[in-house]
Each structure stands twice: as C-alpha cells, then as structure tokens.
Amino acid sequence: MKKAQNPSMPPPLAAALKDMGEHIARMRKARHVLQAEAALRANISRETASRIENGDAAVAIGQVVRYLDAIAPGATLGRLYETQDAALAMLEKSEKRQRARTLSPQALKHYEF
C-alpha cells in the first residue's frame, strides 16, 4: 500500500502542488479533453491522472510532464504559469458573469406567448 506523501509535506508546498493540479485540470477542461483520454495519451492510468489533478505529491514528475504534454503539446512545467493559455482565456471569458439587460420590444414580441 502506498504511503500518503502530502501529510508530511510543508503546507506551502502542498498548496503549490494542489494549485498546479487545479491549473492542469482547468487546461484539460478548457480543451474539452476527458481525463481518461488525456491519461491514455500520456500512457498513465486514469487514477494517476486524477492524482495529478488533485496535487498528490507521490506522483512521479515524469508522469506529470507526460500528462501535461498530452493535454497541451509543447507546454512545460517551467512555463506553466508564465504565458496565458489561449484555451484557458476562452474558458475564463465564458465563465465571466454577463450583465442582464432588458429585452427590446422586438425581442419581447418574439418571446410572447
């Protein structure tokens, strides 16, 4: 049975791993890639992919790099936060709240029952 690595890790490092995993998960979701599909491309199990996205410290760095490359080819850990990812920018734009506006008289007629 594997021993959990996160409890013995200093809180700032555990938080950084969790943040990195969440960032990778958002990159995957922004590209509409299933976790199982990304894991298959990276030649890892879906459970390992889940552990990466949850920030598990026991995952080998090679697996993390392969998973990242399967999601965003050419992306590296060193540049993970440096540049704004186009797919993430589109996801963030779609998540922003939009102001509700009153309908025009023409639009009201269209929805009139």
C-alpha positions in Angstrom: 0.0 0.0 0.0 1.3 3.4 -0.9 2.1 5.9 1.8 0.5 9.3 1.5 3.1 11.9 0.9 1.0 15.1 1.4 0.6 14.9 5.2 4.4 15.0 5.7 4.8 17.9 3.3 5.0 21.6 4.5 1.7 23.4 3.9 3.0 25.9 1.4 4.4 23.1 -0.8 1.2 21.1 -0.6 -0.8 24.2 -1.6 1.5 24.7 -4.5 1.0 21.2 -5.7 -2.7 21.5 -5.3 -2.7 24.8 -7.3 -0.6 23.2 -10.1 -3.0 20.2 -10.3 -6.0 22.5 -10.5 -4.3 24.6 -13.2 -3.6 21.4 -15.2 -7.2 20.3 -14.7 -8.5 23.7 -16.0 -6.3 23.4 -19.0 -7.7 20.0 -19.8 -11.3 21.1 -19.3 -10.7 24.2 -21.4 -9.7 22.0 -24.3 -12.7 19.7 -23.8 -10.5 16.6 -23.2 -11.7 13.8 -21.0 -9.4 12.8 -18.1 -9.4 9.2 -19.4 -8.5 10.3 -22.9 -5.6 12.5 -21.6 -4.4 9.7 -19.4 -4.4 7.3 -22.4 -2.4 9.8 -24.5 0.1 10.2 -21.6 0.3 6.4 -21.1 -0.7 6.6 -17.5 -3.8 5.3 -15.6 -6.9 7.4 -15.1 -6.3 7.2 -11.4 -2.8 8.6 -11.8 -4.3 11.5 -13.9 -6.8 12.1 -11.1 -4.0 12.2 -8.5 -2.0 14.7 -10.6 -5.1 17.0 -10.8 -5.6 16.6 -7.1 -2.0 17.6 -6.3 -0.7 14.3 -4.9 2.9 14.5 -4.0 3.6 10.8 -4.6 3.2 11.1 -8.4 6.4 10.9 -10.4 7.5 14.1 -12.1 7.8 12.2 -15.4 4.1 11.3 -15.3 3.1 14.9 -14.6 5.2 16.1 -17.6 3.7 13.4 -19.9 0.2 14.3 -18.8 0.8 18.0 -19.3 2.2 17.3 -22.8 -0.9 15.1 -23.6 -3.2 18.0 -22.7 -1.2 20.8 -24.2 1.5 19.7 -26.5 4.7 21.8 -26.1 3.7 23.0 -22.7 6.3 22.6 -20.0 6.2 22.8 -16.2 8.6 25.8 -16.3 6.3 27.8 -18.4 3.0 26.6 -16.9 2.2 29.9 -15.3 4.3 32.2 -17.5 2.2 32.6 -20.6 -1.6 32.9 -20.8 -3.0 29.8 -22.4 -5.5 30.7 -25.2 -7.9 27.8 -24.3 -7.8 29.0 -20.6 -8.5 32.6 -21.7 -11.6 31.4 -23.7 -12.8 29.4 -20.7 -12.4 32.3 -18.3 -14.2 34.6 -20.7 -17.1 32.2 -20.9 -17.2 31.9 -17.1 -17.5 35.6 -16.5 -20.8 36.9 -15.5 -22.7 38.9 -18.0 -24.9 41.8 -17.1 -28.6 41.1 -17.6 -30.3 43.6 -19.8 -33.9 44.2 -20.5 -35.2 42.9 -23.8 -36.1 45.2 -26.6 -39.7 45.4 -27.6 -39.0 43.3 -30.7 -37.4 40.6 -28.6 -40.3 40.7 -26.2 -42.7 40.1 -29.1 -40.6 37.1 -30.1 -41.0 35.5 -26.6 -44.6 36.5 -26.1 -46.9 33.5 -25.5 
